[in-house]
Amino acid sequence: MQTTRIAIVGAGLSGLYAAHLLAREGIREYVLLEARNTLGGRIASVDASGRATPDMANTIDRFDLGPTWFWPDQQRELYRLVDELGLERFTQFEAGDTVVERSHNEPPVRVGGYMNSPTSVRLIGGMDALIDALHRTLDPQQIVTGQVVRRLRSKETYVELDSTNADGVVTTWRAEHVLLALPPRLVDDTIAFEPALPQELSQQWRATETWMAPHAKYIAIYDTPFWREQGLSGEARSACGPLGEIHDASMPGGSAALFGFFGIPAHVRRSVSEDVLRAHCQAQFARLFGPQAATPRADVIKDWAQDPYTATAADLEAAGHHAEAPSSTATSGPWRGRLTGIASEWSLQFPEYVAGAVDAAREAVQALPIFPTRADVRSPSPVSLRR
């Protein structure tokens, strides 16, 4: 039996940020349990060869498989965190025309491009740079990967968590409080609670769509952003598919890239081989950006609907809309004061955005009973904000 004060389930952004806040306040009695063998959760990336990048890879040439942008003017706490960690950022490339593909019977057409407002911002090294920077602030001994939490038991003065590793070995952890850094629907679907959660709370969590879960991305990596030489921004919209929305994913000082969101449902993608999907994506890029786009140096598909640590069966039919945040805690019964949801979906301000993970984690840590008052956990200091 392993004993700690705080157990954090999930080492995505919300879990890592919660651990960062605890460590900053001098609280070392926590454990961070992650089912995957890597950190980041729905934040993941590939390098210029299309291979997954290891944790804390020292490279700028990384391309996001999950969330890509944030918006500093609105998401101030995330912006302060990025600045506090010394991360470099840049605005999304949007100069040039957009390509629009309206039907199979008409060739694609160029239309005047537009600048997004508010400005979309990316990180040098991708969103994984944020994961790596937070990881470096933590004690690696308090992070345990390859541990799938399957069961929580509410006892008189503590909670017991059972986690299983790849060999089926069960470890039991005892904690005063549990922070759930997993999507609400995934929690309800994969973790058994003894006694059961309040029915209304369980129904809320089950009904909350999981951010990213219905989606898939295709990334094509090139030596140069040749589309810019044609006066194109790299943005495209298509009613023909398989990709519906496409953007420039090039990294300043690194490789060039385009990425697109699939416009076909998850259950349809599941019935088609990845090689066939990849061939259709290459053909579509050639239609939109010219024959050079058909032969990327490397390309990759990430289908989040097929990721067992992100999606459930219900997510195969989800529309992918931003949902209203559900309740994050039980207000009565044996689970009252024992657990709190901190994933992005639980954010009241930015549900299902990267900033939501930061917002929900801060709110939960501030409310922990180990602090005399909410003021004892400070937001990141408003240091100099670089653009």
Secondary structure by P-SEA (a helix, b strand, c coil): cccccbbbccccaaaaaaaaaaaaaccccbbbbbccccccccccccccccccccccccccccccccccccccccaaaaaaaaaaabbbbbcccccbbbbbbccccccccccbbbbbccbbbbccccaaaaaaaaaaacccccccccbbbcbbbbcccbbbbbbbccccbbbbbbbcbbbbcccaaaaaccccccccccaaaaaaaaacccccccbbbbbbbcccccccccccccccccccccccbbbbbccccccccccccccccaaaaaaccaaaaaaaaaaaaaaccccccccccbbbbbccccccccccccccccccccccccccccccccccccbbbccccccccccccaaaaaaaaaaaaaacccccccccccccccccccc
